[in-house]
């Protein structure tokens, strides 16, 4: 196998890996954003509930 054939093979493998990993990375990012959003909303809701409880008591 000469150098150009090896390079072409590596390039094809890299392209295949990118096709597989791009959706995986996007899914990971989406899940991470959902978890962060959920944590943020829980924090905000806790703060608002605490304020409401203080006003009511």
RALIN-V427716 format. One record per residue. N is the residue number from 1. PSI is psi in degrees with one decimal (none if undefined). D_CENTER is the distance of its C-alpha to the mean C-alpha in Angstrom with 2 decimals. Layout:
<<N & PSI & D_CENTER> <N & PSI & D_CENTER>>
//
This chain:
<<1 & 119.7 & 39.38> <2 & 174.8 & 39.73> <3 & -44.6 & 37.24> <4 & -35.5 & 36.27> <5 & -41.5 & 35.68> <6 & -43.8 & 33.44> <7 & -43.1 & 31.52> <8 & -41.3 & 31.19> <9 & -46.6 & 30.04> <10 & -38.9 & 27.34> <11 & -42.5 & 26.25> <12 & -42.7 & 26.07> <13 & -40.6 & 24.09> <14 & -43.1 & 21.59> <15 & -43.1 & 21.32> <16 & -42.6 & 20.89> <17 & -40.9 & 18.13> <18 & -40.4 & 16.26> <19 & -35.6 & 16.84> <20 & -44.5 & 15.48> <21 & -26.7 & 12.43> <22 & -49.5 & 11.21> <23 & -34.5 & 10.41> <24 & -45.7 & 8.88> <25 & -39.5 & 6.48> <26 & -42.3 & 5.94> <27 & -43.1 & 5.83> <28 & -42.1 & 3.45> <29 & -41.7 & 1.18> <30 & -45.6 & 4.37> <31 & -42.5 & 5.16> <32 & -43.2 & 4.26> <33 & -39.4 & 6.04> <34 & -44.7 & 8.49> <35 & -44.2 & 9.32> <36 & -41.8 & 9.93> <37 & -43.7 & 11.90> <38 & -44.9 & 13.78> <39 & -42.6 & 14.74> <40 & -43.8 & 15.87> <41 & -38.7 & 17.88> <42 & -40.7 & 19.47> <43 & -45.9 & 20.51> <44 & -44.9 & 21.98> <45 & -37.7 & 23.69> <46 & -43.8 & 25.12> <47 & -45.9 & 26.51> <48 & -39.8 & 28.04> <49 & -40.3 & 29.47> <50 & -42.6 & 31.00> <51 & -44.4 & 32.59> <52 & -42.8 & 33.93> <53 & -38.9 & 35.33> <54 & -39.4 & 37.06> <55 & -37.0 & 38.60> <56 & -25.9 & 39.81> <57 & none & 41.37>>
//
